[in-house]
Amino acid sequence: MALAVVKCNKTLAEFVEQFSVHPTPITDGKQQLLARVTDVFGGAKPPSNTPDLKTLHAKIGQLTLEHDY
C-alpha cells in the first residue's frame, strides 16, 4: 500500500477509497517507507535522533555540582 502511494499521483482520498482504510495508516506507511528507503538501497543512514547518553550524564553531573556549591 505504501509503495502504491509513493508511486502514484492519486489523492489521499482516492487511496482511502481504494484500500478501504483510514487515512492514518496510509500516511504513516508512506512516511516510514520514505524514511527507510536508503536502508534498502544501501545509502548513507541519516543521523540518529537519539541523544548521546554519555554526554547528557556528564552534563547532569556538572550542573549538579555547580548547583550544590
Rosetta constraint file for C-alpha pairs under 8 A:
AtomPair CA 1 CA 5 HARMONIC 6.34 0.50
AtomPair CA 1 CA 19 HARMONIC 7.86 0.50
AtomPair CA 1 CA 26 HARMONIC 7.18 0.50
AtomPair CA 1 CA 29 HARMONIC 7.70 0.50
AtomPair CA 2 CA 6 HARMONIC 6.35 0.50
AtomPair CA 2 CA 26 HARMONIC 6.39 0.50
AtomPair CA 2 CA 29 HARMONIC 5.14 0.50
AtomPair CA 2 CA 30 HARMONIC 4.82 0.50
AtomPair CA 2 CA 33 HARMONIC 6.74 0.50
AtomPair CA 3 CA 7 HARMONIC 6.09 0.50
AtomPair CA 3 CA 30 HARMONIC 7.27 0.50
AtomPair CA 3 CA 33 HARMONIC 7.53 0.50
AtomPair CA 4 CA 8 HARMONIC 5.90 0.50
AtomPair CA 5 CA 9 HARMONIC 7.64 0.50
AtomPair CA 5 CA 10 HARMONIC 7.41 0.50
AtomPair CA 5 CA 15 HARMONIC 7.41 0.50
AtomPair CA 5 CA 26 HARMONIC 7.59 0.50
AtomPair CA 5 CA 30 HARMONIC 6.70 0.50
AtomPair CA 6 CA 30 HARMONIC 6.67 0.50
AtomPair CA 10 CA 14 HARMONIC 6.04 0.50
AtomPair CA 10 CA 15 HARMONIC 6.91 0.50
AtomPair CA 11 CA 15 HARMONIC 6.57 0.50
AtomPair CA 12 CA 16 HARMONIC 6.19 0.50
AtomPair CA 12 CA 23 HARMONIC 6.89 0.50
AtomPair CA 12 CA 26 HARMONIC 7.89 0.50
AtomPair CA 13 CA 17 HARMONIC 6.30 0.50
AtomPair CA 13 CA 23 HARMONIC 7.68 0.50
AtomPair CA 14 CA 18 HARMONIC 6.07 0.50
AtomPair CA 15 CA 19 HARMONIC 5.92 0.50
AtomPair CA 15 CA 20 HARMONIC 7.82 0.50
AtomPair CA 15 CA 26 HARMONIC 7.77 0.50
AtomPair CA 16 CA 20 HARMONIC 5.37 0.50
AtomPair CA 16 CA 21 HARMONIC 5.37 0.50
AtomPair CA 16 CA 22 HARMONIC 6.19 0.50
AtomPair CA 16 CA 23 HARMONIC 5.93 0.50
AtomPair CA 16 CA 26 HARMONIC 7.76 0.50
AtomPair CA 17 CA 21 HARMONIC 7.36 0.50
AtomPair CA 21 CA 25 HARMONIC 7.44 0.50
AtomPair CA 21 CA 26 HARMONIC 7.83 0.50
AtomPair CA 22 CA 26 HARMONIC 7.37 0.50
AtomPair CA 23 CA 27 HARMONIC 6.25 0.50
AtomPair CA 24 CA 28 HARMONIC 5.96 0.50
AtomPair CA 25 CA 29 HARMONIC 5.80 0.50
AtomPair CA 26 CA 30 HARMONIC 6.22 0.50
AtomPair CA 27 CA 31 HARMONIC 6.26 0.50
AtomPair CA 28 CA 32 HARMONIC 6.14 0.50
AtomPair CA 29 CA 33 HARMONIC 6.05 0.50
AtomPair CA 30 CA 34 HARMONIC 6.16 0.50
AtomPair CA 31 CA 35 HARMONIC 6.06 0.50
AtomPair CA 32 CA 36 HARMONIC 6.20 0.50
AtomPair CA 33 CA 37 HARMONIC 5.87 0.50
AtomPair CA 36 CA 40 HARMONIC 7.05 0.50
AtomPair CA 37 CA 41 HARMONIC 6.70 0.50
AtomPair CA 38 CA 42 HARMONIC 5.78 0.50
AtomPair CA 38 CA 43 HARMONIC 4.69 0.50
AtomPair CA 38 CA 44 HARMONIC 6.70 0.50
AtomPair CA 38 CA 45 HARMONIC 6.72 0.50
AtomPair CA 39 CA 43 HARMONIC 6.24 0.50
AtomPair CA 39 CA 44 HARMONIC 7.82 0.50
AtomPair CA 39 CA 45 HARMONIC 6.99 0.50
AtomPair CA 51 CA 56 HARMONIC 7.70 0.50
AtomPair CA 52 CA 56 HARMONIC 6.42 0.50
AtomPair CA 53 CA 57 HARMONIC 6.00 0.50
AtomPair CA 54 CA 58 HARMONIC 6.27 0.50
AtomPair CA 55 CA 59 HARMONIC 6.25 0.50
AtomPair CA 56 CA 60 HARMONIC 6.17 0.50
AtomPair CA 57 CA 61 HARMONIC 6.18 0.50
AtomPair CA 58 CA 62 HARMONIC 6.21 0.50
AtomPair CA 59 CA 63 HARMONIC 6.14 0.50
AtomPair CA 60 CA 64 HARMONIC 6.03 0.50
AtomPair CA 61 CA 65 HARMONIC 6.25 0.50
AtomPair CA 62 CA 66 HARMONIC 6.26 0.50
AtomPair CA 63 CA 67 HARMONIC 6.00 0.50
AtomPair CA 64 CA 68 HARMONIC 6.13 0.50
AtomPair CA 65 CA 69 HARMONIC 6.34 0.50
